[in-house]
Amino acid sequence: MIFGELFSPTDLAVVVIVVLLLFGGKKLPQLARSLGTASSEFKKGLEETQKPGDKGTSQTNGDSNPTVKDS
């Protein structure tokens, strides 16, 4: 697992302390709430674009680089 090798518990503790110093204790719950809302909206958007046959999605002809062709 790469994430476990990248950040040790000490590194994560330092990051948490720096975030506390930058944003303060009162702003952290609001920041976490807005990040959660943004994440759920992003997931909804991804799910909507991946629905087959949906009118909102653009369908290509399998060309990996679609270009406009002049007649």
Chimera marker file (.cmm) of the C-alpha trace (Angstrom):
<marker_set name="trace">
<marker id="1" x="0.000" y="0.000" z="0.000" r="1" g="1" b="0" radius="0.5"/>
<marker id="2" x="1.693" y="3.175" z="-1.202" r="1" g="1" b="0" radius="0.5"/>
<marker id="3" x="-0.246" y="5.549" z="1.066" r="1" g="1" b="0" radius="0.5"/>
<marker id="4" x="0.972" y="3.753" z="4.180" r="1" g="1" b="0" radius="0.5"/>
<marker id="5" x="4.570" y="3.979" z="3.019" r="1" g="1" b="0" radius="0.5"/>
<marker id="6" x="4.332" y="7.656" z="2.069" r="1" g="1" b="0" radius="0.5"/>
<marker id="7" x="3.004" y="9.069" z="5.331" r="1" g="1" b="0" radius="0.5"/>
<marker id="8" x="4.065" y="7.886" z="8.735" r="1" g="1" b="0" radius="0.5"/>
<marker id="9" x="1.941" y="8.686" z="11.800" r="1" g="1" b="0" radius="0.5"/>
<marker id="10" x="4.434" y="11.438" z="12.680" r="1" g="1" b="0" radius="0.5"/>
<marker id="11" x="3.966" y="13.063" z="9.264" r="1" g="1" b="0" radius="0.5"/>
<marker id="12" x="0.200" y="12.986" z="9.636" r="1" g="1" b="0" radius="0.5"/>
<marker id="13" x="0.418" y="14.502" z="13.122" r="1" g="1" b="0" radius="0.5"/>
<marker id="14" x="2.527" y="17.370" z="11.767" r="1" g="1" b="0" radius="0.5"/>
<marker id="15" x="0.003" y="17.972" z="8.983" r="1" g="1" b="0" radius="0.5"/>
<marker id="16" x="-2.873" y="18.046" z="11.487" r="1" g="1" b="0" radius="0.5"/>
<marker id="17" x="-1.016" y="20.546" z="13.682" r="1" g="1" b="0" radius="0.5"/>
<marker id="18" x="-0.222" y="22.795" z="10.706" r="1" g="1" b="0" radius="0.5"/>
<marker id="19" x="-3.866" y="22.703" z="9.569" r="1" g="1" b="0" radius="0.5"/>
<marker id="20" x="-5.002" y="23.590" z="13.091" r="1" g="1" b="0" radius="0.5"/>
<marker id="21" x="-2.612" y="26.518" z="13.167" r="1" g="1" b="0" radius="0.5"/>
<marker id="22" x="-3.655" y="27.770" z="9.718" r="1" g="1" b="0" radius="0.5"/>
<marker id="23" x="-7.423" y="27.441" z="9.996" r="1" g="1" b="0" radius="0.5"/>
<marker id="24" x="-8.082" y="27.411" z="13.746" r="1" g="1" b="0" radius="0.5"/>
<marker id="25" x="-10.335" y="25.095" z="15.712" r="1" g="1" b="0" radius="0.5"/>
<marker id="26" x="-13.564" y="26.920" z="14.889" r="1" g="1" b="0" radius="0.5"/>
<marker id="27" x="-13.142" y="26.724" z="11.103" r="1" g="1" b="0" radius="0.5"/>
<marker id="28" x="-12.224" y="23.020" z="10.871" r="1" g="1" b="0" radius="0.5"/>
<marker id="29" x="-15.756" y="21.582" z="11.213" r="1" g="1" b="0" radius="0.5"/>
<marker id="30" x="-17.016" y="24.014" z="8.573" r="1" g="1" b="0" radius="0.5"/>
<marker id="31" x="-14.085" y="23.144" z="6.288" r="1" g="1" b="0" radius="0.5"/>
<marker id="32" x="-14.670" y="19.394" z="6.733" r="1" g="1" b="0" radius="0.5"/>
<marker id="33" x="-18.417" y="19.812" z="6.078" r="1" g="1" b="0" radius="0.5"/>
<marker id="34" x="-17.814" y="21.733" z="2.850" r="1" g="1" b="0" radius="0.5"/>
<marker id="35" x="-15.231" y="19.171" z="1.688" r="1" g="1" b="0" radius="0.5"/>
<marker id="36" x="-17.732" y="16.373" z="2.342" r="1" g="1" b="0" radius="0.5"/>
<marker id="37" x="-20.452" y="18.222" z="0.434" r="1" g="1" b="0" radius="0.5"/>
<marker id="38" x="-18.121" y="18.868" z="-2.487" r="1" g="1" b="0" radius="0.5"/>
<marker id="39" x="-17.047" y="15.220" z="-2.526" r="1" g="1" b="0" radius="0.5"/>
<marker id="40" x="-20.631" y="13.939" z="-2.580" r="1" g="1" b="0" radius="0.5"/>
<marker id="41" x="-21.594" y="16.388" z="-5.351" r="1" g="1" b="0" radius="0.5"/>
<marker id="42" x="-18.584" y="15.242" z="-7.368" r="1" g="1" b="0" radius="0.5"/>
<marker id="43" x="-19.576" y="11.589" z="-6.943" r="1" g="1" b="0" radius="0.5"/>
<marker id="44" x="-23.155" y="12.393" z="-8.026" r="1" g="1" b="0" radius="0.5"/>
<marker id="45" x="-21.828" y="14.125" z="-11.123" r="1" g="1" b="0" radius="0.5"/>
<marker id="46" x="-19.638" y="11.148" z="-11.985" r="1" g="1" b="0" radius="0.5"/>
<marker id="47" x="-22.539" y="8.736" z="-11.558" r="1" g="1" b="0" radius="0.5"/>
<marker id="48" x="-24.768" y="10.875" z="-13.782" r="1" g="1" b="0" radius="0.5"/>
<marker id="49" x="-22.209" y="11.000" z="-16.588" r="1" g="1" b="0" radius="0.5"/>
<marker id="50" x="-21.641" y="7.244" z="-16.464" r="1" g="1" b="0" radius="0.5"/>
<marker id="51" x="-25.289" y="6.263" z="-16.917" r="1" g="1" b="0" radius="0.5"/>
<marker id="52" x="-25.708" y="4.631" z="-20.333" r="1" g="1" b="0" radius="0.5"/>
<marker id="53" x="-28.323" y="6.171" z="-22.602" r="1" g="1" b="0" radius="0.5"/>
<marker id="54" x="-28.574" y="9.355" z="-20.585" r="1" g="1" b="0" radius="0.5"/>
<marker id="55" x="-29.400" y="12.447" z="-22.629" r="1" g="1" b="0" radius="0.5"/>
<marker id="56" x="-26.842" y="14.548" z="-20.725" r="1" g="1" b="0" radius="0.5"/>
<marker id="57" x="-23.853" y="12.447" z="-21.756" r="1" g="1" b="0" radius="0.5"/>
<marker id="58" x="-21.992" y="12.910" z="-24.960" r="1" g="1" b="0" radius="0.5"/>
<marker id="59" x="-21.537" y="9.781" z="-26.988" r="1" g="1" b="0" radius="0.5"/>
<marker id="60" x="-18.570" y="9.377" z="-29.309" r="1" g="1" b="0" radius="0.5"/>
<marker id="61" x="-18.056" y="6.984" z="-32.158" r="1" g="1" b="0" radius="0.5"/>
<marker id="62" x="-15.131" y="5.290" z="-30.431" r="1" g="1" b="0" radius="0.5"/>
<marker id="63" x="-12.567" y="7.767" z="-31.709" r="1" g="1" b="0" radius="0.5"/>
<marker id="64" x="-10.157" y="8.568" z="-28.885" r="1" g="1" b="0" radius="0.5"/>
<marker id="65" x="-9.486" y="12.048" z="-30.270" r="1" g="1" b="0" radius="0.5"/>
<marker id="66" x="-12.717" y="13.342" z="-31.869" r="1" g="1" b="0" radius="0.5"/>
<marker id="67" x="-12.223" y="16.233" z="-34.250" r="1" g="1" b="0" radius="0.5"/>
<marker id="68" x="-14.560" y="18.251" z="-36.415" r="1" g="1" b="0" radius="0.5"/>
<marker id="69" x="-14.345" y="17.089" z="-40.018" r="1" g="1" b="0" radius="0.5"/>
<marker id="70" x="-15.165" y="19.440" z="-42.862" r="1" g="1" b="0" radius="0.5"/>
<marker id="71" x="-17.455" y="18.088" z="-45.580" r="1" g="1" b="0" radius="0.5"/>
<link id1="1" id2="2" r="1" g="1" b="0" radius="0.2"/>
<link id1="2" id2="3" r="1" g="1" b="0" radius="0.2"/>
<link id1="3" id2="4" r="1" g="1" b="0" radius="0.2"/>
<link id1="4" id2="5" r="1" g="1" b="0" radius="0.2"/>
<link id1="5" id2="6" r="1" g="1" b="0" radius="0.2"/>
<link id1="6" id2="7" r="1" g="1" b="0" radius="0.2"/>
<link id1="7" id2="8" r="1" g="1" b="0" radius="0.2"/>
<link id1="8" id2="9" r="1" g="1" b="0" radius="0.2"/>
<link id1="9" id2="10" r="1" g="1" b="0" radius="0.2"/>
<link id1="10" id2="11" r="1" g="1" b="0" radius="0.2"/>
<link id1="11" id2="12" r="1" g="1" b="0" radius="0.2"/>
<link id1="12" id2="13" r="1" g="1" b="0" radius="0.2"/>
<link id1="13" id2="14" r="1" g="1" b="0" radius="0.2"/>
<link id1="14" id2="15" r="1" g="1" b="0" radius="0.2"/>
<link id1="15" id2="16" r="1" g="1" b="0" radius="0.2"/>
<link id1="16" id2="17" r="1" g="1" b="0" radius="0.2"/>
<link id1="17" id2="18" r="1" g="1" b="0" radius="0.2"/>
<link id1="18" id2="19" r="1" g="1" b="0" radius="0.2"/>
<link id1="19" id2="20" r="1" g="1" b="0" radius="0.2"/>
<link id1="20" id2="21" r="1" g="1" b="0" radius="0.2"/>
<link id1="21" id2="22" r="1" g="1" b="0" radius="0.2"/>
<link id1="22" id2="23" r="1" g="1" b="0" radius="0.2"/>
<link id1="23" id2="24" r="1" g="1" b="0" radius="0.2"/>
<link id1="24" id2="25" r="1" g="1" b="0" radius="0.2"/>
<link id1="25" id2="26" r="1" g="1" b="0" radius="0.2"/>
<link id1="26" id2="27" r="1" g="1" b="0" radius="0.2"/>
<link id1="27" id2="28" r="1" g="1" b="0" radius="0.2"/>
<link id1="28" id2="29" r="1" g="1" b="0" radius="0.2"/>
<link id1="29" id2="30" r="1" g="1" b="0" radius="0.2"/>
<link id1="30" id2="31" r="1" g="1" b="0" radius="0.2"/>
<link id1="31" id2="32" r="1" g="1" b="0" radius="0.2"/>
<link id1="32" id2="33" r="1" g="1" b="0" radius="0.2"/>
<link id1="33" id2="34" r="1" g="1" b="0" radius="0.2"/>
<link id1="34" id2="35" r="1" g="1" b="0" radius="0.2"/>
<link id1="35" id2="36" r="1" g="1" b="0" radius="0.2"/>
<link id1="36" id2="37" r="1" g="1" b="0" radius="0.2"/>
<link id1="37" id2="38" r="1" g="1" b="0" radius="0.2"/>
<link id1="38" id2="39" r="1" g="1" b="0" radius="0.2"/>
<link id1="39" id2="40" r="1" g="1" b="0" radius="0.2"/>
<link id1="40" id2="41" r="1" g="1" b="0" radius="0.2"/>
<link id1="41" id2="42" r="1" g="1" b="0" radius="0.2"/>
<link id1="42" id2="43" r="1" g="1" b="0" radius="0.2"/>
<link id1="43" id2="44" r="1" g="1" b="0" radius="0.2"/>
<link id1="44" id2="45" r="1" g="1" b="0" radius="0.2"/>
<link id1="45" id2="46" r="1" g="1" b="0" radius="0.2"/>
<link id1="46" id2="47" r="1" g="1" b="0" radius="0.2"/>
<link id1="47" id2="48" r="1" g="1" b="0" radius="0.2"/>
<link id1="48" id2="49" r="1" g="1" b="0" radius="0.2"/>
<link id1="49" id2="50" r="1" g="1" b="0" radius="0.2"/>
<link id1="50" id2="51" r="1" g="1" b="0" radius="0.2"/>
<link id1="51" id2="52" r="1" g="1" b="0" radius="0.2"/>
<link id1="52" id2="53" r="1" g="1" b="0" radius="0.2"/>
<link id1="53" id2="54" r="1" g="1" b="0" radius="0.2"/>
<link id1="54" id2="55" r="1" g="1" b="0" radius="0.2"/>
<link id1="55" id2="56" r="1" g="1" b="0" radius="0.2"/>
<link id1="56" id2="57" r="1" g="1" b="0" radius="0.2"/>
<link id1="57" id2="58" r="1" g="1" b="0" radius="0.2"/>
<link id1="58" id2="59" r="1" g="1" b="0" radius="0.2"/>
<link id1="59" id2="60" r="1" g="1" b="0" radius="0.2"/>
<link id1="60" id2="61" r="1" g="1" b="0" radius="0.2"/>
<link id1="61" id2="62" r="1" g="1" b="0" radius="0.2"/>
<link id1="62" id2="63" r="1" g="1" b="0" radius="0.2"/>
<link id1="63" id2="64" r="1" g="1" b="0" radius="0.2"/>
<link id1="64" id2="65" r="1" g="1" b="0" radius="0.2"/>
<link id1="65" id2="66" r="1" g="1" b="0" radius="0.2"/>
<link id1="66" id2="67" r="1" g="1" b="0" radius="0.2"/>
<link id1="67" id2="68" r="1" g="1" b="0" radius="0.2"/>
<link id1="68" id2="69" r="1" g="1" b="0" radius="0.2"/>
<link id1="69" id2="70" r="1" g="1" b="0" radius="0.2"/>
<link id1="70" id2="71" r="1" g="1" b="0" radius="0.2"/>
</marker_set>
